């Protein structure tokens, strides 16, 4: 189990995964979403590059995480961001 430290972050969490939502990042590309998914799957699996007999499972996991990430980002409403505001009038 990971230890939660001040600010709600997890000690030992992969730091190379970038925040992809506004206002930290506007309009992430498919490549950026896939890169974040790849980093996550690498961290969880413990493999930088999977062995040939694990490659299909690894690639499927990256695709699933990338899809879930894109869906999440498309569904988020960020208060105070231009996309999250309704037009006046």
Secondary structure, 3 states (H helix, E strand, C coil): CCCEECCCEECCCCCCCCCCCCCCCCCCCHHHHHHHHHHHHHHHHCCCCCCHHHHHHHHHHHHHHHHHHHHHHHHCCCCCCHHHCCCCC
